Amino acid sequence: MKTKNLRAQHEIEHGAKLASGNTERVWGWGTPAGRFRAERRAALIAAGAHLGGGVRALEIGCGTGLFTEMFAKTGAQIIAVDISPDLLGKAKARMLPPDRVQFLEKRFEECDVDGPFDAVIGSSVLHHLDLDMAYPMIAELLKPGGIMSFAEPNMLNPQVFLERRFRKFFSSVSSDETAFIRWKLEKELVKSGFKDVQITPFDWLHPSTPEPIIGAIMKAGQLLEKIPGIREISGSLFIRAYRS
């Protein structure tokens, strides 16, 4: 328990550090290319979860609410949780419709929100969690047949690997976070009771890509995402699975 509490404290401290500056810039969402990446990622997660009117979804690790805002545009009812009060302050400042979005300050692994949900969603958050606790919690909070839909960093991507190997040189990387290898993650999800697990490598657009060539890089990236072998080093993984 002491180790888990220490990890939670590290995440709270890291959230405060991120919130003290331009958080979206640090995360890579604030540049022109970063905004395209965020919009594509949000669309993948939303479509994977079938977000829309009448759907009740739990968003884990909502941070500043950047993705919450995009998810809410689908018409879904969103409960968004985050462990960081500082990041949640930025999320609440977005003044999203209170009839569709509720923000809660909670450590997900100890989350006591009222389920079940049609979907549990998130962007770049699973790799921050205690996964032995998180996977069963997600399953417990989903309705039978409910969907988990996430986008996460791909450990086979060279930049992601270097960030985790030499994390002290990268301000956006917290002390305990990791990344995923596709086939290992699939086995873990199946073991945790999920079915129809689909994990797809995607994302070749770097946040620092100059604006005039964003379109060309996006088109080239979408081709690379279809090539066996090469696609395995894409920057991110899109993850969708159903509760048994």
N, C-alpha and C positions, 0 to 999 in steps of 0.2 A: 504493500500500500504506500509505503514511503517513497519508493521509486516512481509510482504512478503520480503521486502528488507533486513530486519534483518535476516530472515531465510537464504536468499541467502548469506549474509555476513558470517553467521555461517558456511555454507557449504564451502565457499572459505577458511576460516581460518582452518577448519578441514582438507581440502585437502592439505593445506600447511604443516600442522602437519604430515599427513600421508606421504607426499612426502619427508619429511626430513629424513626418515629412510628407512628400508627395507619394502616397502609398501606391497608387496605380502605376506611377513611373517606376518605382522600385520593382514591382511585380511584372513589369513589361506590358501593362495594358494601356498605358497613357500615351504612347506614340501613335502615329497614324497606322503603322502596321499592327501595333498592339491592339488597337481598337477593332481592326478587321479580324484578328485572331479571337478576340473576346466574343464578337458577334457570331462568328462561326461556331465557336465552342458552345455558347449558350444555345444556339439553334440545335446543335446535335443533342445536347443534354435534354432540352425541352421536347424534341421530337421523340427521343428514345423513351422518355417517361410519359409520352402522350399527354403532355400538359395542355390544359384548355378549361373552358367553363365546366364547373361541376367536379373538377379534379382537386383533391386535397393532397398537398405535397409538403414534405419536411425537407428543408434545405439545411445541410450540415456545413458549418464553417463559412457562413455568409460573408465574413469580413466587413468590408466597407459597403456592402449591398450592391456592388456593381452588377453582379449576375442576378441578384434578387430582383432588381429593377427590370431586367430583361425577361426573367421568368414570369414576373407579375403581368407583363403585357399580354401573356397568353390567355389571361382570364382565370387562371388557376388560383386557388386559395393557398397561400404560402405561409408556413411557420418557419422562420429562419433563426437558427441558433448559432452562437459563436461564444468561445471562451473568453474573448478579449473585450473588456468594457470600452477600451479606447477605439478599437475598430468599429464596434457597434455604435459608438457615438457618431461616427461618420455615416454609418448606414441609416441611422434614424434621422440624420440631417437631410436625407433625400426626400423626406416627407412623402413616402409612398402611401397609396390609399389604405387607410387603416381597416377598411372592410375586407381587404384582400391580403394584407401583409401584416404579420405580427413578428416582432423581433424579441428574442429571448437570450439572456446571458446565461449560458450553461456549458458545462463540459459534456460533450455528446455521450461519452462512455457511461455517464451517470445521469443521462437524460430521463426526465420523468414526464415528458409531454404526453398528452392524451392521443393515443393511436386508436385504431390503425389508420395508416395512410395509403392512398392509392400509389404513391411514389415517394421514394427517398432519393434526393438529388444532391449534387454538389460539384464544385470545380476546384481541383487541386487541394483537396482536403484529406482524403483517406490516408495519404502518406504522412500526415501529421498525427494520426490516431494510434491508440493501442489496439491493434487489429484483432487480437484474440478476444477483446471485448466488443469491438465495433461491429464485426460481421454478424454475430448473434443478435446484437441490439438492432441492427438494420432489419434483419429477418423478423424479429419480434414486433417491430413497429409497422411492418407492411401487412396489408390485407393478404389473404391467400391469393396468389396470382399477381400480387402487386409487383412493381418494377423498381429496381435500383438503377440509376442512370448517372454516371460520373465521367469526368475527364481528369486524367492524372498524368504526372510526368513519367516518361519512359526511360528506365535505367539504361537501356541499350543505346540511347542517344548520347553521343560523345560529350556534349555540353552538360547534359543532366548528370552524367557519370562524374565529370570533373567537379561539378558543383557539390556533389555529395562526398567526393573523395577529399576535396580541399575546401570544405565549407567555410572556414574562417576568412577566406578571401571574397566571399559572396554574401553581401548584407541581406539578401532576400531569403537566405536559407537558414532555418532555425537549427538548433543544436541536436534535435532528436528526429527530424524528419528523414524520410527515405524516398525511394521511387520504386517502380514496379517492373518486373519482367513478365511479359504477357502470359506465357504458359504456366508459370508458377502461380500467378494470381488466379488463373482459371481453376487450377486444382484446389486452391484455398477456398474459393467461392463455392465450388461443388461440394467440398467437404463441409462447408457451413450450411448446406441445405438449399442452395440456389440451383435453378435449372435453366436450360437454354442460355447459358452464359456466352456472351459475344464480346470479344475484346479486339478492337480494331486500331492499329497504329495510324496516326494521322498527324498533320501539322509540320510543315516545312518552312513556314514563314517566320523569320526571326523578327523580334520587336524593333531592331535597329535598321530594318530594311528601308532604304530611301523611298519616299512616297512615289516618285515617278515610275519605279519598277515593281511596285507591290502587285499589280495585276499579273505581270509576267511571272513573277515568283510563285504566286498562288496557282497559276495554271500549271507551271512546271511541277510544283509540289503535289498537286492532285494526280499527276501522271506517276510520280515516284511512289505515291501511296498505293498504287496498283501493281507495282513490280515486286514479286516475291524476293525475299532476301533484303533488298534495299529498303523496303517499307518498314522493316523491323527496327531501323534506327531513326524513325520519325520522332519528333519531339514529344508527342503525347500519345496517350492511349484512351480511346473511347470505350467505356465499360457499360454494358447493359446486361442485367440478369433478372430473372423472375423468382419470386418466393415460391417454393414448392407448395 
